[in-house]
Amino acid sequence: MIALLLEHGGVATDDYTPHPWTLPEILSGAVIDGLRFFDFRGYHELNREHGRS
């Protein structure tokens, strides 16, 4: 669905990064700050690791 919305340009945001994602980034599985688009598992893994002392 996101591909249909972004096929003519624009960006998408998710709840896990402040990065504005382009369609090519989403489709290629690009990693920004250690996360892919809508990477809830990766987000929780990163935050669990940061919470350890």
C-alpha positions in Angstrom: 0.0 0.0 0.0 2.8 2.4 0.9 4.3 1.8 -2.6 1.0 3.0 -4.2 1.0 6.1 -2.1 4.6 7.0 -2.8 4.9 6.0 -6.4 4.7 9.6 -7.6 7.0 11.1 -4.9 6.8 12.1 -1.3 8.0 10.4 1.8 6.6 8.3 4.6 7.4 8.4 8.3 7.1 5.7 10.9 7.0 5.6 14.7 10.6 4.3 15.1 12.8 6.8 13.3 12.7 10.5 12.6 13.9 9.8 9.0 11.6 10.7 6.1 11.6 7.5 4.1 11.5 7.5 0.3 10.0 4.6 -1.7 13.4 3.5 -3.0 14.7 3.3 0.6 11.8 1.3 1.7 11.8 -1.1 -1.2 15.6 -1.7 -1.0 15.5 -2.4 2.8 17.8 0.6 3.5 19.1 0.8 7.0 19.1 4.3 8.7 20.5 4.6 12.2 20.4 0.8 12.5 16.7 0.5 11.5 14.7 -0.3 8.4 11.3 1.3 7.6 8.8 0.3 10.3 11.3 -1.9 12.0 9.6 -2.4 15.3 11.6 -5.5 16.2 14.9 -3.7 15.5 13.8 -0.7 17.5 13.0 -2.8 20.5 16.3 -4.7 20.2 18.2 -1.5 20.0 16.4 0.0 23.0 16.8 -3.1 25.0 20.6 -3.0 24.4 20.8 0.7 25.3 18.9 0.1 28.5 21.5 -2.3 29.8 24.3 -1.0 32.0 
